[in-house]
Amino acid sequence: MIKSISLLTRRPELTHEQFVRHWVDIHAPLAHAVPGMRRYVQNHIVATRTRPDIPETDVEVDGIAETWFDDADGMARANASPEAKRLHDDGALFIGRIKTFTIDEKFIIGSY
């Protein structure tokens, strides 16, 4: 499996609540149609935690999206599909900024 993580910031004209509502009610159902997407998780930011020994970054994030695919080719095929285009086009309606990472996950604690 290969995983993608995207840090999402809302469009400036939207409140956090409006961003989340669109993400859940409109955007999420579109993900079901993307071929080859094995898992999709929305991480909704509800609070932040700071540490006295490490300064915070200046990154503003309203949510973190995670998607899983069988492999890099499957991710590329899925992202080239008309269904993913609809998903991405919708994302542009409520996402103001995005930073996406392709992840090589190293599982340390717990079980699947």
C-alpha positions as a Markdown table, in Angstrom:
| # | Residue | x | y | z |
|---|---|---|---|---|
| 1 | Met | 0.0 | 0.0 | 0.0 |
| 2 | Ile | 1.0 | 3.6 | -0.6 |
| 3 | Lys | -0.4 | 6.5 | 1.3 |
| 4 | Ser | -0.9 | 10.2 | 0.6 |
| 5 | Ile | -1.4 | 12.8 | 3.3 |
| 6 | Ser | -2.6 | 16.3 | 2.5 |
| 7 | Leu | -2.6 | 19.3 | 4.8 |
| 8 | Leu | -5.6 | 21.4 | 4.0 |
| 9 | Thr | -6.4 | 25.1 | 4.7 |
| 10 | Arg | -9.8 | 26.5 | 3.9 |
| 11 | Arg | -10.5 | 29.2 | 1.4 |
| 12 | Pro | -10.3 | 32.6 | 3.2 |
| 13 | Glu | -14.0 | 33.4 | 2.7 |
| 14 | Leu | -15.0 | 30.3 | 4.6 |
| 15 | Thr | -15.2 | 29.6 | 8.3 |
| 16 | His | -13.7 | 26.4 | 9.7 |
| 17 | Glu | -17.3 | 25.1 | 10.2 |
| 18 | Gln | -18.2 | 25.8 | 6.6 |
| 19 | Phe | -15.0 | 24.1 | 5.4 |
| 20 | Val | -15.8 | 21.0 | 7.5 |
| 21 | Arg | -19.4 | 20.9 | 6.4 |
| 22 | His | -18.5 | 21.0 | 2.7 |
| 23 | Trp | -15.7 | 18.4 | 3.2 |
| 24 | Val | -18.0 | 16.0 | 5.0 |
| 25 | Asp | -21.3 | 16.5 | 3.2 |
| 26 | Ile | -20.2 | 17.2 | -0.4 |
| 27 | His | -16.6 | 16.2 | -0.9 |
| 28 | Ala | -16.5 | 12.9 | 1.0 |
| 29 | Pro | -19.2 | 11.2 | -1.1 |
| 30 | Leu | -17.3 | 11.9 | -4.3 |
| 31 | Ala | -14.3 | 9.9 | -3.0 |
| 32 | His | -16.4 | 6.7 | -3.1 |
| 33 | Ala | -16.3 | 6.8 | -6.9 |
| 34 | Val | -12.5 | 7.1 | -7.3 |
| 35 | Pro | -11.3 | 3.8 | -8.7 |
| 36 | Gly | -8.5 | 2.1 | -6.7 |
| 37 | Met | -8.8 | 4.3 | -3.6 |
| 38 | Arg | -8.5 | 1.7 | -0.8 |
| 39 | Arg | -9.0 | 4.0 | 2.1 |
| 40 | Tyr | -9.9 | 7.7 | 2.7 |
| 41 | Val | -9.7 | 9.3 | 6.1 |
| 42 | Gln | -10.6 | 12.9 | 7.1 |
| 43 | Asn | -8.8 | 14.2 | 10.1 |
| 44 | His | -10.7 | 17.2 | 11.4 |
| 45 | Ile | -8.7 | 19.6 | 13.5 |
| 46 | Val | -10.4 | 20.3 | 16.9 |
| 47 | Ala | -7.6 | 21.7 | 18.9 |
| 48 | Thr | -3.8 | 22.2 | 18.9 |
| 49 | Arg | -1.3 | 21.2 | 21.4 |
| 50 | Thr | 2.0 | 23.0 | 22.1 |
| 51 | Arg | 5.2 | 22.1 | 23.7 |
| 52 | Pro | 7.3 | 24.4 | 25.8 |
| 53 | Asp | 10.6 | 23.0 | 24.5 |
| 54 | Ile | 9.8 | 23.3 | 20.7 |
| 55 | Pro | 8.4 | 26.3 | 18.9 |
| 56 | Glu | 5.3 | 26.0 | 16.8 |
| 57 | Thr | 5.4 | 26.3 | 13.0 |
| 58 | Asp | 3.3 | 29.0 | 11.3 |
| 59 | Val | 1.3 | 26.5 | 9.3 |
| 60 | Glu | -2.5 | 27.0 | 9.5 |
| 61 | Val | -4.4 | 23.7 | 8.9 |
| 62 | Asp | -8.1 | 23.1 | 8.9 |
| 63 | Gly | -7.9 | 19.3 | 8.2 |
| 64 | Ile | -5.7 | 16.5 | 7.1 |
| 65 | Ala | -6.8 | 14.0 | 4.4 |
| 66 | Glu | -5.3 | 10.6 | 4.1 |
| 67 | Thr | -5.7 | 8.3 | 1.0 |
| 68 | Trp | -4.4 | 4.8 | 0.4 |
| 69 | Phe | -3.8 | 2.9 | -2.8 |
| 70 | Asp | -2.3 | -0.5 | -3.7 |
| 71 | Asp | 0.9 | 1.0 | -5.1 |
| 72 | Ala | 2.3 | 4.1 | -6.9 |
| 73 | Asp | 0.9 | 3.0 | -10.3 |
| 74 | Gly | -2.6 | 2.6 | -8.8 |
| 75 | Met | -2.4 | 6.0 | -7.2 |
| 76 | Ala | -1.4 | 7.6 | -10.6 |
| 77 | Arg | -4.2 | 5.8 | -12.4 |
| 78 | Ala | -6.7 | 6.8 | -9.7 |
| 79 | Asn | -5.6 | 10.4 | -9.8 |
| 80 | Ala | -5.9 | 10.4 | -13.7 |
| 81 | Ser | -9.5 | 9.2 | -13.6 |
| 82 | Pro | -12.5 | 11.3 | -14.4 |
| 83 | Glu | -13.8 | 10.5 | -10.9 |
| 84 | Ala | -10.7 | 12.0 | -9.3 |
| 85 | Lys | -11.0 | 15.0 | -11.5 |
| 86 | Arg | -14.5 | 15.6 | -10.1 |
| 87 | Leu | -13.1 | 15.2 | -6.6 |
| 88 | His | -10.2 | 17.6 | -7.2 |
| 89 | Asp | -12.5 | 20.1 | -8.9 |
| 90 | Asp | -14.7 | 20.1 | -5.9 |
| 91 | Gly | -11.7 | 20.5 | -3.6 |
| 92 | Ala | -10.9 | 23.7 | -5.3 |
| 93 | Leu | -14.3 | 25.1 | -4.1 |
| 94 | Phe | -13.4 | 24.9 | -0.4 |
| 95 | Ile | -9.7 | 24.3 | -0.1 |
| 96 | Gly | -7.6 | 27.4 | -0.2 |
| 97 | Arg | -4.1 | 25.9 | 0.2 |
| 98 | Ile | -2.8 | 22.3 | 0.2 |
| 99 | Lys | 0.4 | 20.5 | 0.8 |
| 100 | Thr | 0.5 | 16.8 | -0.1 |
| 101 | Phe | 3.0 | 14.2 | 0.8 |
| 102 | Thr | 3.4 | 10.6 | -0.5 |
| 103 | Ile | 4.2 | 8.6 | 2.6 |
| 104 | Asp | 6.3 | 5.5 | 3.2 |
| 105 | Glu | 4.6 | 4.5 | 6.5 |
| 106 | Lys | 6.7 | 2.8 | 9.2 |
| 107 | Phe | 4.3 | 1.2 | 11.7 |
| 108 | Ile | 5.8 | 1.3 | 15.2 |
| 109 | Ile | 3.1 | 0.7 | 17.9 |
| 110 | Gly | -0.2 | -1.1 | 17.8 |
| 111 | Ser | -1.8 | -3.5 | 15.3 |
| 112 | Tyr | -3.9 | -3.3 | 12.2 |
